[in-house]
Amino acid sequence: MRIAVAITGASGAMYGIRTLEILRDLPDVETHLVVSRSAVLTLRQKCGLGLPEVHDLADVVYKPSEVGATIASGSFHLDAMLVAPCSIKTLSAIAHCHTDDLISRAADVCLKEGRPLVLLVRETPLHVGHLRIMTAAAESGAIIAPPVPAMYALPQSVDDIVDYTVRRTLSRIGVEAATPAEWSGLSAIRSAVSE
Ligand SMILES: Cc1cc2nc3c(=O)[nH]c(=O)nc-3n(C[C@H](O)[C@H](O)[C@H](O)COP(=O)(O)O)c2cc1C
């Protein structure tokens, strides 16, 4: 599979890092990475990582200004793209087809080619303008997947929370090898309640 990963300047750069780490360990997956200029700040602040270390996690890397890169064209086959995390600014660019950098352009290409595009939109609280552009992006075919912690998975650490969200997201685009353990139901609790 060929998967594009974009990391933008929303809080939660670790979602992009974990995505790259998981994909790096899978055979037959080629990753194409774009890190926005703001994400360079958040990667440093939240993960203590510099750009070269992040670039090392991907097979192919591009600058956001490279609007002539391979992934900017529909003729270059990508299986899917993830924006993890996705800022409101990049969400807005995608929702409005304002493709003035490689992240918004590659995302727009995914939508026009009918390829999965997952946006881990990170902001809270959300005003109605945010909700409207999420709807607009979803209407164009984007999968809106805010990184909301899955407490039912009983995470023991922040790493558990991030890992579970990333695996569910990758599963959503067909990377079966990354799928987390299935939910086994509430039967034990149900019988405790009925006693
Ligand atoms: C430390 C830090 C945290 C931020 N967190 C968020 C956030 O959670 N969500 C968001 O939409 N923007 C957030 N921003 C603002 C974005 O980085 C800013 O809007 C930027 O222009 C986004 O550009 P990009 O989408 O090209 O990365 C944050 C900025 C900084 C410096």
Ligand as a Chemical Component Dictionary entry (heavy atoms), coordinates in Angstrom:
data_LIG
# 
_chem_comp.id                   LIG 
_chem_comp.type                 NON-POLYMER 
_chem_comp.pdbx_formal_charge   0 
_chem_comp.three_letter_code    LIG 
# 
loop_
_chem_comp_atom.comp_id 
_chem_comp_atom.atom_id 
_chem_comp_atom.alt_atom_id 
_chem_comp_atom.type_symbol 
_chem_comp_atom.charge 
_chem_comp_atom.model_Cartn_x 
_chem_comp_atom.model_Cartn_y 
_chem_comp_atom.model_Cartn_z 
_chem_comp_atom.pdbx_ordinal 
LIG C1  C1  C 0 1.426  24.537 20.639 1  
LIG C2  C2  C 0 0.344  24.759 19.629 2  
LIG C3  C3  C 0 -0.818 24.013 19.715 3  
LIG C4  C4  C 0 -1.845 24.192 18.776 4  
LIG N1  N1  N 0 -2.967 23.397 18.858 5  
LIG C5  C5  C 0 -3.909 23.493 17.902 6  
LIG C6  C6  C 0 -5.027 22.606 17.909 7  
LIG O1  O1  O 0 -5.164 21.740 18.757 8  
LIG N2  N2  N 0 -5.926 22.708 16.896 9  
LIG C7  C7  C 0 -5.797 23.627 15.897 10 
LIG O2  O2  O 0 -6.651 23.641 15.003 11 
LIG N3  N3  N 0 -4.753 24.500 15.876 12 
LIG C8  C8  C 0 -3.810 24.448 16.839 13 
LIG N4  N4  N 0 -2.732 25.304 16.818 14 
LIG C9  C9  C 0 -2.684 26.375 15.809 15 
LIG C10 C10 C 0 -2.145 25.907 14.473 16 
LIG O3  O3  O 0 -0.807 25.446 14.588 17 
LIG C11 C11 C 0 -2.218 27.067 13.478 18 
LIG O4  O4  O 0 -3.570 27.374 13.201 19 
LIG C12 C12 C 0 -1.476 26.809 12.187 20 
LIG O5  O5  O 0 -1.636 27.926 11.319 21 
LIG C13 C13 C 0 -1.949 25.545 11.499 22 
LIG O6  O6  O 0 -1.268 25.421 10.265 23 
LIG P1  P1  P 0 -1.125 24.024 9.524  24 
LIG O7  O7  O 0 -2.494 23.454 9.382  25 
LIG O8  O8  O 0 -0.528 24.375 8.205  26 
LIG O9  O9  O 0 -0.227 23.177 10.348 27 
LIG C14 C14 C 0 -1.702 25.151 17.752 28 
LIG C15 C15 C 0 -0.522 25.911 17.668 29 
LIG C16 C16 C 0 0.495  25.717 18.592 30 
LIG C17 C17 C 0 1.754  26.523 18.476 31 
# 
loop_
_chem_comp_bond.comp_id 
_chem_comp_bond.atom_id_1 
_chem_comp_bond.atom_id_2 
_chem_comp_bond.value_order 
_chem_comp_bond.pdbx_ordinal 
LIG C1  C2  SING 1  
LIG C2  C3  SING 2  
LIG C2  C16 DOUB 3  
LIG C3  C4  DOUB 4  
LIG C4  N1  SING 5  
LIG C4  C14 SING 6  
LIG N1  C5  DOUB 7  
LIG C5  C6  SING 8  
LIG C5  C8  SING 9  
LIG C6  O1  DOUB 10 
LIG C6  N2  SING 11 
LIG N2  C7  SING 12 
LIG C7  O2  DOUB 13 
LIG C7  N3  SING 14 
LIG N3  C8  DOUB 15 
LIG C8  N4  SING 16 
LIG N4  C9  SING 17 
LIG N4  C14 SING 18 
LIG C9  C10 SING 19 
LIG C10 O3  SING 20 
LIG C10 C11 SING 21 
LIG C11 O4  SING 22 
LIG C11 C12 SING 23 
LIG C12 O5  SING 24 
LIG C12 C13 SING 25 
LIG C13 O6  SING 26 
LIG O6  P1  SING 27 
LIG P1  O7  DOUB 28 
LIG P1  O8  SING 29 
LIG P1  O9  SING 30 
LIG C14 C15 DOUB 31 
LIG C15 C16 SING 32 
LIG C16 C17 SING 33 
# 
